[in-house]
């Protein structure tokens, strides 16, 4: 599970860089609502990824010890996504809804790209 913590730390770096780009885009372009939606979605997406990592570690401990029951936190991650979209719907003059949904998916897309690059580099 140390691998998951390493992946999560890399994801945090990527998301914080994306948030910096979103802040610049929000401040200096006429598309401030789109960049605000991407930032909001990315923050909630990172939170969802953190929940997934934490639950996977708990799941691994349960499997190792052979006791208890563990899930992967699907309900919490779904509720978090709904909360992000609810915030965007409540503030449509400040936050673009579609970009919020896209932002929710960014951590998973980054994870996929990072894993593809990892396996391409370590193929030999």
C-alpha positions in Angstrom: 0.0 0.0 0.0 3.0 2.3 0.1 2.6 2.5 -3.6 -0.8 4.0 -3.2 0.5 6.7 -0.9 3.2 7.5 -3.4 0.7 7.7 -6.2 -1.5 10.0 -4.0 1.4 12.3 -3.3 2.1 12.6 -7.0 -1.5 13.3 -7.7 -1.6 16.1 -5.1 1.4 17.8 -6.8 -0.4 17.6 -10.2 -3.7 18.9 -8.8 -2.0 21.8 -7.0 -0.3 22.7 -10.2 -3.6 22.5 -12.0 -5.2 24.7 -9.3 -2.5 27.3 -9.8 -3.2 27.3 -13.6 -7.0 27.6 -12.8 -6.3 30.5 -10.5 -4.3 32.3 -13.3 -7.1 31.5 -15.7 -9.7 32.7 -13.4 -7.9 35.9 -12.7 -6.7 36.8 -16.2 -9.1 35.4 -18.7 -12.8 36.1 -19.5 -13.6 32.4 -18.7 -13.5 32.8 -14.9 -16.6 30.6 -14.3 -15.0 27.7 -16.3 -11.7 27.9 -14.4 -13.6 28.1 -11.1 -15.6 25.0 -12.0 -12.4 23.1 -12.9 -10.9 24.2 -9.6 -13.9 23.2 -7.6 -14.2 19.8 -9.4 -10.5 19.1 -9.1 -10.6 19.8 -5.3 -13.6 17.5 -4.8 -11.9 14.9 -7.2 -8.8 15.0 -5.1 -10.9 14.5 -2.0 -12.6 11.5 -3.6 -9.2 10.1 -4.5 -8.0 10.6 -0.9 -11.1 8.7 0.3 -10.4 5.9 -2.2 -6.7 5.6 -1.0 -7.7 5.5 2.6 -10.4 2.9 2.0 -8.1 0.7 0.0 -5.6 0.7 2.8 -8.4 -0.2 5.3 -9.6 -2.9 2.8 -6.0 -4.3 2.6 -5.8 -4.4 6.4 -9.1 -6.3 6.7 -7.9 -8.8 4.1 -4.6 -9.3 5.8 -6.1 -9.7 9.3 -9.1 -11.7 8.0 -11.5 -9.9 10.3 -14.3 -7.4 9.7 -15.8 -6.0 6.7 -14.6 -3.1 4.5 -16.0 -1.2 1.5 -14.3 1.2 -0.8 -16.3 4.3 0.2 -18.4 4.5 -2.9 -21.2 6.3 -1.1 -19.0 9.0 0.3 -17.3 9.6 -3.1 -20.7 9.7 -4.8 -22.0 12.2 -2.2 -18.9 14.3 -2.6 -19.5 14.5 -6.4 -23.1 15.5 -5.8 -22.0 18.2 -3.3 -19.6 19.7 -5.9 -22.3 19.8 -8.5 -24.8 21.2 -6.0 -22.4 24.0 -5.2 -22.0 24.7 -8.9 -25.7 24.7 -9.4 -26.3 27.0 -6.5 -23.8 29.5 -7.8 -24.1 29.4 -11.6 -23.0 33.0 -12.0 -19.6 32.1 -10.5 -19.1 28.4 -11.3 -19.7 26.5 -14.5 -21.4 23.2 -13.9 -20.0 21.2 -16.9 -16.4 22.2 -16.0 -17.1 21.1 -12.4 -18.0 17.6 -13.6 -14.9 17.6 -15.8 -12.8 18.6 -12.8 -14.2 15.8 -10.8 -12.7 13.4 -13.3 -9.3 15.0 -13.6 -7.6 13.1 -10.8 -8.7 9.8 -12.4 -7.5 10.8 -15.8 -4.2 11.9 -14.3 -4.0 8.5 -12.6 -4.6 6.7 -15.8 -2.0 8.8 -17.7 0.6 8.4 -15.0 0.2 4.6 -14.9 0.4 4.4 -18.7 3.6 6.4 -18.6 5.0 4.3 -15.7 4.4 1.0 -17.5 5.8 2.4 -20.8 9.0 3.4 -19.0 9.4 0.1 -17.1 8.4 -2.1 -20.1 12.0 -3.3 -20.7 
